């Protein structure tokens, strides 16, 4: 039986992302789908699409992209947070990240890593708070 999506996040699901994930052959596919649902559920303003050849999320502008490539051979799920397509906004000193989830790649771009399903479950609430804080600053 297929998992039931919440009505709020289901209304914002992009059929292109549904199809992309249906065809995706990735070891961490279940976690990628869980991250997708967490981001969509974090704020009603969040929508999704395929940008940079990966599931990406936007409010007024794109702010998060799931990184599907391995980094140093590690099998983890990464989410790149960015300050929109123009990437000019400094977030590093402004965004609330009390759980320390963000590894800063640049002042307007951060990386959130989930090592495994248990790690995602532990960080999910803090991650959703981070998403809300990030969106508020865009």
Secondary structure, 3 states (H helix, E strand, C coil): CCCCCCHHHHHHCCHHHHHHHHHCCCCCHHHHHHHHHHHHHHCCCCEEEEECCEEEEECCCEEEEEECCCECCECCEEEEEECCCCCCCCCCCCCCCCCCCEEEEECCEEEEEECCHHHHHHHHHHHHHHHHHHHHHC
